[in-house]
Amino acid sequence: MKCPAEDKLLQFADQLLEEQELAEIKKHVSTCSYCFSKLEEFQNDNLFFKETLQTPTLPEHFTSDIMDQLEPYKSVPVLPKKRMTPWKRILAAAAGLTITVGISATFSPALAGWIGGLFSSDRVDEGLQMASREGFVTPVNKEVTDNGLIFKVEDVMADSSRIAFSYQVLDENGKAKKPYIDLQERKNRITAADLNGKKIDLSSMSWGNQEEYGQFEFILHGQQVPEQLNVQFDLTEIAGKEGNWKLMVPVDLRQSLQATKSVSLMNAATTQHGVSINMKEIRFSPSASELMYETSFVKEELERYKTEIQDMEQRFGEHSLTGYGNDIQYHIENEEGKIISHHNTFFEGKGHPSDSGGLFATGQTLAELGHIAWVDTFVPQKKNSKLTFVLNGIFKTEPANFAVTFKPSELKNQPVTFEYEGNFVTMKEAKVENDYSLQKSIIPIKKERVLKIELEGGKEARSSNLGYWVLVDNKGRTYSTVHSGSILDETDENGRYKTKTTLQSFDFTDDIPEELTLQLLSVNRYYEIKDKWKVPLY
């Protein structure tokens, strides 16, 4: 099955799909690490939303008070994903798009007067800055006014990797307002079409803002788009006001495509630790260099996974989402041997793998479990250089078989400590709370019981990452959990990186059992490659 669109994943998470479609996506997500990670991010965002509405009682004006207080929210801490940008982001979805929302450090209002606009400033990533310096940013300066507010698109930068817009929201006196535009409730829509009006499926988009400037960015994932297209903005609410702001912006990629160079990597391939890596192409565009490759499990490894997954489904149910898959660690160096980009690298003083020199990355699951087509982007080089890809290691999210039994009522006074593959964890507390959450219903507030389990501990460098947990009672019934947490760069007295995790389960409708077992279903392990594999990118 092809990876579902982000809005379908959101509907799946909210149980809003028909039974057959729910079953199909459930089966796909259970074997697709990329969609599983997206679903985890949606669940984390939903958890934060639930927590912001939490209260011990329901006062008379509870609903109206909550509605008045709702604002754009920050993300729950999660393990870093593949995407690397200078703006802090969280995921949501609207109109079939992957929406990335973020607010970064503020800057002086004098930015409005900077020559060259937002894309020439250090408030955007280095790739956009380079494209601006090389003349690939086109002034738009189109605007539309309604209800005392002006929506103005300032500039556009378009190449084979992305289409980025900078914009402002102004009052009638030209004073900048906060540029936040909510795309989650589908009040505001952004679509694209070719010159004949045929819709273009731009399935991923990011959003960020810098005080008085906003930025929309379509990530193209290596897909082919027309040389010329139109992007339509249909906005009905901006800066807290309702209205009707419609604006069509033409986008011309002809200049940037002429400056784009593609190099076939001739399907260079290797197999390491049960994972095959097949190099496809590298594309050098004005704002980003795109590396395209595929990873997959070898036949024996795939069969082992399928057997173990089937066993787990029989023991813990098909609803258990595990995100089995693979990823790689590599770097790219120039002809002098200087590293210009790190991907999933273990840096000294960091508690988790990180990127350096990267911009954004995507992965699409293909036919089989663990078969993923990747598009990783990094900052382009200022001059032509002979680059080399160097494979350092393999990450595999694999079935796990570890469990710890505890008594929820006794944890606070008698914490339970365990160790698994370099993770030293203490279960500190388990408590039942009532949560109040929004729902699409005549009665918009839904009361839910949630079991929260708090874990803290330390993690050794390069140790495994613990994946998906379920709870099992003494009758064999399984309860799903939602994970939120963080790995800090700060170390404890043992030199381990500090970890904090909250597991939440909304599946308990009756009293919490006296004894529960916390069962780990997946774990992400790193396998280093001793003899580094190199591929020329020229």
C-alpha positions as CSV (number, residue, x, y, z in Angstrom):
1,M,0.0,0.0,0.0
2,K,1.2,3.5,-0.8
3,C,1.7,5.8,2.2
4,P,-1.6,7.5,2.9
5,A,-1.8,11.3,2.8
6,E,-1.3,13.2,6.1
7,D,-4.9,14.1,6.5
8,K,-5.8,10.4,6.2
9,L,-3.4,9.6,9.0
10,L,-5.0,12.3,11.1
11,Q,-8.4,10.9,10.4
12,F,-7.1,7.4,11.2
13,A,-5.7,8.7,14.6
14,D,-9.1,10.3,15.4
15,Q,-11.0,7.1,14.2
16,L,-13.0,9.1,11.6
17,L,-12.6,6.7,8.7
18,E,-14.8,3.9,7.5
19,E,-14.1,0.4,8.9
20,Q,-12.4,-0.9,5.8
21,E,-10.2,2.1,5.4
22,L,-9.3,2.0,9.1
23,A,-8.2,-1.6,8.7
24,E,-6.1,-0.9,5.6
25,I,-4.2,2.0,7.2
26,K,-3.8,0.2,10.4
27,K,-2.1,-2.7,8.6
28,H,0.1,-0.3,6.7
29,V,1.1,1.8,9.7
30,S,2.1,-1.3,11.7
31,T,4.8,-2.1,9.1
32,C,5.8,1.5,7.9
33,S,8.3,3.3,10.1
34,Y,7.8,6.6,8.3
35,C,4.0,6.7,8.7
36,F,4.4,5.3,12.3
37,S,6.7,8.2,13.2
38,K,4.2,10.7,11.7
39,L,1.3,9.1,13.7
40,E,3.4,9.4,16.9
41,E,3.9,13.1,16.2
42,F,0.1,13.6,15.7
43,Q,-0.6,11.6,18.9
44,N,1.9,13.7,20.8
45,D,0.3,16.9,19.6
46,N,-3.1,15.6,20.5
47,L,-1.8,14.7,24.0
48,F,-0.7,18.3,24.5
49,F,-4.1,19.5,23.4
50,K,-5.7,17.2,25.9
51,E,-3.4,18.4,28.7
52,T,-4.1,22.1,28.0
53,L,-7.8,21.4,28.6
54,Q,-7.2,19.4,31.8
55,T,-9.1,20.5,35.0
56,P,-10.3,18.7,38.1
57,T,-13.9,20.0,37.9
58,L,-16.2,21.4,35.3
59,P,-17.3,24.9,36.4
60,E,-20.4,26.5,34.9
61,H,-18.6,28.4,32.1
62,F,-16.0,25.7,31.5
63,T,-16.6,25.3,27.7
64,S,-16.7,29.0,26.9
65,D,-13.6,29.7,29.0
66,I,-11.6,27.0,27.3
67,M,-12.7,28.1,23.8
68,D,-11.6,31.7,24.6
69,Q,-8.2,30.5,25.7
70,L,-7.2,28.3,22.8
71,E,-4.1,29.5,21.0
72,P,-1.4,28.0,18.8
73,Y,0.5,25.5,20.9
74,K,4.1,24.3,21.2
75,S,5.2,20.7,20.6
76,V,5.5,18.0,23.2
77,P,9.2,17.0,23.4
78,V,9.9,14.0,21.1
79,L,13.0,12.3,19.8
80,P,14.5,14.3,17.0
81,K,13.3,13.2,13.5
82,K,15.1,13.3,10.2
83,R,14.1,16.9,9.3
84,M,16.5,19.6,10.3
85,T,15.6,23.3,9.9
86,P,16.6,26.5,11.8
87,W,13.0,27.1,12.8
88,K,11.3,25.1,15.5
89,R,8.4,23.0,14.1
90,I,5.5,20.8,15.0
91,L,3.3,18.8,12.7
92,A,-0.4,19.1,11.9
93,A,-2.5,18.6,8.8
94,A,-5.0,20.5,6.6
95,A,-6.3,20.2,3.1
96,G,-4.1,17.1,2.4
97,L,-0.9,18.9,3.4
98,T,1.7,18.2,6.0
99,I,1.7,21.4,8.0
100,T,4.8,22.3,10.0
101,V,4.2,25.1,12.5
102,G,6.9,26.9,14.4
103,I,7.9,30.0,16.2
104,S,11.5,30.9,16.6
105,A,13.6,33.7,18.2
106,T,12.3,37.2,17.7
107,F,14.1,39.9,15.8
108,S,14.0,43.6,15.3
109,P,11.1,45.1,13.3
110,A,13.7,46.8,11.3
111,L,13.8,43.6,9.2
112,A,11.0,45.0,7.2
113,G,13.4,47.5,5.8
114,W,16.2,45.1,5.0
115,I,17.2,45.1,1.4
116,G,16.4,41.7,-0.2
117,G,13.6,40.7,2.2
118,L,13.4,37.7,4.4
119,F,15.2,35.2,2.1
120,S,18.3,37.3,2.2
121,S,18.5,37.3,6.0
122,D,20.0,34.9,8.4
123,R,16.5,34.1,9.7
124,V,16.0,31.4,7.0
125,D,18.2,28.4,6.3
126,E,21.5,28.7,4.5
127,G,20.1,27.2,1.3
128,L,17.5,29.9,0.8
129,Q,20.1,32.5,1.6
130,M,22.4,31.1,-1.1
131,A,19.5,31.0,-3.6
132,S,18.7,34.7,-2.8
133,R,22.3,35.7,-3.3
134,E,22.5,33.9,-6.7
135,G,19.3,35.7,-7.9
136,F,16.8,32.9,-7.7
137,V,14.3,34.7,-5.5
138,T,11.6,36.5,-7.4
139,P,9.8,39.5,-6.0
140,V,6.0,39.1,-6.0
141,N,4.6,42.0,-4.0
142,K,1.0,41.0,-4.5
143,E,-1.6,41.8,-1.9
144,V,-5.3,41.6,-1.1
145,T,-7.2,43.5,1.5
146,D,-10.4,42.7,3.5
147,N,-11.8,43.6,6.9
148,G,-8.9,46.1,7.6
149,L,-6.1,43.6,7.1
150,I,-3.7,43.2,4.2
151,F,-2.3,39.8,3.2
152,K,0.9,40.4,1.2
153,V,3.1,37.8,-0.5
154,E,6.5,39.4,-0.8
155,D,8.9,36.9,-2.5
156,V,9.0,33.4,-3.9
157,M,11.9,31.0,-4.4
158,A,11.2,27.9,-6.4
159,D,13.5,25.1,-7.5
160,S,13.4,21.3,-7.8
161,S,13.6,20.8,-4.0
162,R,11.0,23.3,-2.8
163,I,8.7,26.3,-3.4
164,A,9.0,28.9,-0.6
165,F,7.0,32.1,-0.1
166,S,7.6,35.0,2.3
167,Y,4.5,37.0,3.3
168,Q,3.2,39.6,5.8
169,V,-0.1,40.5,7.4
170,L,-0.5,44.3,7.7
171,D,-3.1,46.6,9.0
172,E,-4.4,49.5,6.9
173,N,-1.6,51.7,8.1
174,G,1.0,49.3,7.0
175,K,1.9,48.1,10.5
176,A,2.9,44.4,10.6
177,K,0.6,42.0,12.5
178,K,1.5,38.6,13.8
179,P,1.7,36.4,10.6
180,Y,0.3,33.2,12.1
181,I,-2.2,31.6,9.8
182,D,-4.1,28.5,11.0
183,L,-4.3,25.8,8.4
184,Q,-5.5,23.1,10.8
185,E,-9.3,23.7,10.7
186,R,-9.4,24.1,6.9
187,K,-10.6,27.6,7.1
188,N,-7.6,28.6,5.2
189,R,-6.4,26.7,2.1
190,I,-3.4,26.8,-0.2
191,T,-3.5,24.8,-3.5
192,A,-1.4,24.6,-6.6
193,A,-2.3,23.9,-10.3
194,D,-0.6,24.0,-13.6
195,L,-1.4,26.6,-16.3
196,N,-4.3,24.4,-17.5
197,G,-5.9,24.3,-14.0
198,K,-4.9,20.7,-13.3
199,K,-4.3,20.3,-9.6
200,I,-0.8,19.5,-8.4
201,D,-0.4,17.2,-5.5
202,L,2.1,19.0,-3.2
203,S,1.7,16.7,-0.3
204,S,4.1,18.3,2.2
205,M,4.4,21.8,3.4
206,S,6.1,23.7,6.2
207,W,5.2,27.0,7.9
208,G,7.3,29.2,10.1
209,N,7.4,32.8,11.2
210,Q,9.8,35.4,12.3
211,E,7.9,38.1,14.3
212,E,6.5,40.1,11.4
213,Y,7.2,37.7,8.5
214,G,5.7,34.4,7.7
215,Q,7.0,31.7,5.4
216,F,5.2,28.9,3.5
217,E,7.3,26.2,2.0
218,F,6.2,23.3,-0.2
219,I,8.6,20.3,0.0
220,L,8.7,18.6,-3.4
221,H,10.3,15.2,-2.3
222,G,12.1,14.8,-5.6
223,Q,8.8,14.8,-7.5
224,Q,8.5,16.4,-11.0
225,V,6.5,19.6,-11.2
226,P,5.7,21.8,-14.2
227,E,8.0,24.6,-15.1
228,Q,5.2,27.1,-14.5
229,L,2.4,26.8,-12.1
230,N,0.0,28.9,-10.0
231,V,-0.4,28.8,-6.2
232,Q,-3.8,29.9,-4.9
233,F,-4.2,31.3,-1.4
234,D,-7.8,31.1,-0.1
235,L,-7.8,32.6,3.4
236,T,-10.9,33.2,5.6
237,E,-9.2,34.0,8.9
238,I,-5.9,35.8,9.7
239,A,-4.7,37.6,12.8
240,G,-7.9,36.7,14.6
241,K,-10.2,38.3,12.1
242,E,-12.6,36.7,9.6
243,G,-12.7,37.8,6.0
244,N,-12.0,36.7,2.5
245,W,-8.5,37.0,1.2
246,K,-8.0,35.3,-2.2
247,L,-4.7,35.7,-4.0
248,M,-3.1,33.8,-6.9
249,V,0.7,33.8,-7.2
250,P,2.4,32.6,-10.4
251,V,5.5,30.5,-9.9
252,D,8.2,30.1,-12.6
253,L,10.8,27.4,-12.2
254,R,12.5,27.7,-15.6
255,Q,15.5,29.7,-14.5
256,S,16.2,27.5,-11.5
257,L,15.7,24.2,-13.4
258,Q,18.2,25.4,-16.0
259,A,20.7,25.8,-13.1
260,T,19.9,22.4,-11.7
261,K,22.3,19.5,-12.3
262,S,21.4,15.8,-11.8
263,V,23.9,12.9,-11.5
264,S,22.8,9.3,-11.7
265,L,24.4,7.1,-9.1
266,M,24.0,4.0,-11.3
267,N,22.2,2.0,-8.6
268,A,25.4,1.6,-6.6
269,A,24.4,-0.9,-3.9
270,T,25.7,-2.6,-0.8
271,T,24.2,-4.8,2.0
272,Q,25.1,-4.2,5.6
273,H,23.7,-5.9,8.7
274,G,20.7,-7.2,6.8
275,V,19.8,-3.9,5.1
276,S,20.3,-3.2,1.4
277,I,21.2,0.4,0.3
278,N,20.6,1.3,-3.3
279,M,21.8,4.8,-4.4
280,K,19.6,6.4,-7.1
281,E,20.5,10.1,-7.9
282,I,21.8,13.3,-6.5
283,R,20.3,16.6,-7.7
284,F,22.0,20.0,-7.2
285,S,19.6,22.9,-7.2
286,P,20.0,26.5,-6.2
287,S,18.7,26.2,-2.6
288,A,19.4,22.5,-1.8
289,S,21.2,19.4,-2.8
290,E,18.9,16.3,-2.9
291,L,20.2,12.8,-2.3
292,M,17.8,10.0,-3.4
293,Y,18.3,6.4,-2.3
294,E,16.4,3.4,-1.1
295,T,16.8,1.0,1.8
296,S,15.2,-2.4,2.3
297,F,15.6,-5.6,4.3
298,V,17.3,-8.6,2.7
299,K,15.0,-11.6,2.2
300,E,16.2,-13.5,5.3
301,E,15.8,-10.5,7.5
302,L,12.4,-9.7,6.1
303,E,11.1,-13.2,6.8
304,R,12.4,-13.0,10.3
305,Y,10.6,-9.8,10.9
306,K,7.3,-11.0,9.5
307,T,7.5,-14.1,11.7
308,E,8.1,-12.2,14.9
309,I,5.5,-9.6,14.0
310,Q,2.9,-12.3,13.5
311,D,3.8,-13.7,16.9
312,M,3.4,-10.4,18.5
313,E,0.1,-9.7,16.9
314,Q,-1.2,-13.0,18.2
315,R,0.0,-12.2,21.7
316,F,-0.8,-8.4,21.9
317,G,-3.3,-7.7,19.2
318,E,-3.1,-6.2,15.7
319,H,-3.6,-2.7,17.1
320,S,-0.1,-2.6,18.4
321,L,1.8,0.0,16.3
322,T,5.5,-0.8,16.3
323,G,7.1,1.2,13.4
324,Y,9.5,-1.5,12.3
325,G,11.9,-0.2,9.6
326,N,15.4,1.0,9.0
327,D,17.5,4.1,8.4
328,I,21.2,4.9,7.8
329,Q,24.0,7.0,9.3
330,Y,26.3,8.7,6.8
331,H,28.3,11.8,6.0
332,I,29.2,13.7,2.8
333,E,32.7,15.0,2.3
334,N,34.3,17.1,-0.4
335,E,37.4,16.3,-2.4
336,E,39.7,17.6,0.4
337,G,38.1,15.2,2.8
338,K,36.2,17.9,4.8
339,I,32.8,16.8,6.0
340,I,30.0,19.1,4.8
341,S,27.0,17.2,6.0
342,H,26.3,14.7,8.8
343,H,23.2,12.5,8.8
344,N,22.1,10.7,12.0
345,T,25.5,11.2,13.6
346,F,26.5,10.6,17.2
347,F,28.1,13.9,18.2
348,E,30.1,14.3,21.4
349,G,27.8,15.8,24.1
350,K,24.6,14.9,22.3
351,G,22.2,12.3,23.7
352,H,20.8,11.3,20.4
353,P,21.8,11.1,16.7
354,S,21.8,14.5,15.0
355,D,22.2,16.1,11.6
356,S,24.6,18.9,10.6
357,G,24.5,20.7,7.2
358,G,21.1,19.1,6.5
359,L,17.9,20.9,5.5
360,F,15.0,18.4,5.4
361,A,14.4,14.8,4.6
362,T,11.5,12.5,3.7
363,G,10.9,8.8,3.4
364,Q,8.1,6.9,1.5
365,T,7.4,3.3,2.2
366,L,7.2,1.1,-0.9
367,A,5.7,-2.4,-1.3
368,E,7.5,-4.3,1.4
369,L,8.1,-3.8,5.1
370,G,11.3,-1.8,5.5
371,H,11.5,-0.8,1.8
372,I,11.8,3.0,1.9
373,A,12.6,5.6,-0.7
374,W,14.4,8.5,0.9
375,V,15.1,12.0,-0.3
376,D,17.6,13.8,2.0
377,T,18.5,17.4,1.3
378,F,21.6,19.4,2.5
379,V,23.0,22.8,2.0
380,P,24.4,23.3,-1.5
381,Q,28.1,24.1,-2.0
382,K,29.2,27.5,-3.1
383,K,31.5,26.1,-5.8
384,N,31.5,22.9,-7.8
385,S,33.1,20.2,-5.7
386,K,33.6,16.5,-6.1
387,L,31.5,15.1,-3.2
388,T,31.6,11.6,-1.7
389,F,28.9,9.7,0.2
390,V,30.3,7.7,3.1
391,L,28.1,5.1,4.9
392,N,28.9,4.8,8.6
393,G,26.2,2.7,10.1
394,I,22.7,1.2,10.0
395,F,19.7,1.8,12.3
396,K,17.0,-0.9,12.6
397,T,13.7,-0.7,14.4
398,E,13.3,-4.4,15.4
399,P,10.9,-6.5,17.4
400,A,11.7,-6.5,21.2
401,N,11.0,-9.0,23.9
402,F,11.4,-7.2,27.2
403,A,8.8,-6.8,30.0
404,V,8.7,-5.5,33.6
405,T,5.8,-6.1,36.0
406,F,4.8,-3.5,38.6
407,K,1.9,-2.5,40.9
408,P,0.6,0.9,39.9
409,S,-0.6,1.9,43.4
410,E,2.9,1.2,44.9
411,L,5.2,2.9,42.4
412,K,5.3,6.3,44.1
413,N,6.6,4.7,47.4
414,Q,8.4,1.8,45.8
415,P,9.8,2.9,42.3
416,V,10.7,0.1,39.9
417,T,14.1,0.3,38.2
418,F,15.2,-1.7,35.1
419,E,17.9,-1.7,32.5
420,Y,17.6,-2.7,28.8
421,E,20.4,-2.3,26.2
422,G,22.1,0.7,27.9
423,N,18.8,2.3,29.1
424,F,18.6,2.7,32.8
425,V,15.0,3.5,33.7
426,T,13.1,4.1,36.9
427,M,9.3,3.9,36.9
428,K,8.5,6.7,39.4
429,E,4.7,7.0,39.5
430,A,1.5,5.7,38.0
431,K,-1.7,7.7,38.4
432,V,-5.2,7.9,37.0
433,E,-6.5,11.3,35.9
434,N,-9.6,12.6,34.2
435,D,-8.9,14.4,31.0
436,Y,-11.2,16.7,29.2
437,S,-10.7,16.9,25.4
438,L,-12.4,18.4,22.4
439,Q,-14.4,16.2,20.1
440,K,-16.5,16.7,17.0
441,S,-19.9,16.3,18.6
442,I,-22.9,18.3,19.7
443,I,-21.3,18.2,23.2
444,P,-17.7,19.3,22.3
445,I,-16.1,18.3,25.7
446,K,-15.4,14.6,26.3
447,K,-14.4,13.3,29.7
448,E,-11.7,10.5,29.5
449,R,-9.9,8.5,32.1
450,V,-6.2,8.2,31.5
451,L,-3.4,6.2,33.2
452,K,-0.2,8.1,33.2
453,I,3.1,6.5,34.0
454,E,6.2,8.6,34.6
455,L,9.7,7.3,33.8
456,E,13.1,8.9,34.3
457,G,16.6,7.6,33.8
458,G,19.8,7.7,31.9
459,K,21.0,6.5,28.5
460,E,24.4,5.4,27.5
461,A,25.9,6.9,24.4
462,R,25.0,5.0,21.2
463,S,22.7,2.7,23.1
464,S,19.4,1.5,21.7
465,N,16.2,3.7,21.7
466,L,13.2,2.1,23.4
467,G,10.3,2.1,21.0
468,Y,6.6,1.2,21.5
469,W,5.2,0.0,24.8
470,V,1.9,-1.8,25.7
471,L,0.4,-2.6,29.1
472,V,-0.9,-6.2,29.8
473,D,-3.0,-7.2,32.8
474,N,-3.1,-10.6,34.5
475,K,-5.9,-11.7,32.2
476,G,-3.8,-11.1,29.1
477,R,-5.7,-8.0,28.0
478,T,-3.6,-5.5,26.2
479,Y,-3.8,-1.7,26.5
480,S,-2.1,0.6,24.0
481,T,0.0,3.6,25.2
482,V,1.0,6.9,23.8
483,H,4.6,8.0,24.3
484,S,6.0,11.5,24.9
485,G,9.4,12.3,26.2
486,S,12.9,13.6,25.6
487,I,16.5,12.6,25.7
488,L,18.5,15.5,27.1
489,D,22.1,16.5,26.3
490,E,22.7,16.8,30.0
491,T,24.3,13.8,31.7
492,D,23.8,12.4,35.2
493,E,26.3,11.4,37.8
494,N,27.0,8.2,35.9
495,G,27.8,10.0,32.6
496,R,24.5,8.9,31.0
497,Y,22.2,11.2,29.1
498,K,19.1,12.0,31.1
499,T,15.8,10.8,29.8
500,K,12.2,11.6,30.8
501,T,9.2,9.7,29.4
502,T,5.4,9.8,30.0
503,L,3.3,6.8,28.9
504,Q,-0.4,7.4,28.7
505,S,-3.2,4.9,28.1
506,F,-6.8,5.9,27.4
507,D,-7.9,2.3,27.2
508,F,-8.9,1.7,30.8
509,T,-12.6,2.0,31.3
510,D,-12.8,0.0,34.6
511,D,-10.6,0.1,37.7
512,I,-6.8,-0.1,37.1
513,P,-5.7,-3.7,37.8
514,E,-3.6,-4.2,40.9
515,E,-0.7,-5.5,38.8
516,L,0.3,-4.7,35.2
517,T,3.2,-5.6,32.9
518,L,4.9,-3.0,30.8
519,Q,5.8,-4.8,27.5
520,L,8.3,-3.4,25.0
521,L,7.4,-4.3,21.4
522,S,10.1,-2.5,19.4
523,V,13.6,-1.1,19.8
524,N,15.8,0.9,17.5
525,R,19.4,-0.4,17.4
526,Y,22.5,1.0,15.8
527,Y,25.0,-1.2,13.9
528,E,28.3,0.4,13.0
529,I,30.0,-0.4,9.7
530,K,33.7,-1.1,10.2
531,D,34.8,-0.8,6.5
532,K,33.1,2.4,5.4
533,W,31.3,2.2,2.0
534,K,31.9,5.2,-0.3
535,V,30.0,6.4,-3.4
536,P,31.2,9.3,-5.6
537,L,28.5,11.9,-6.1
538,Y,29.9,13.2,-9.4
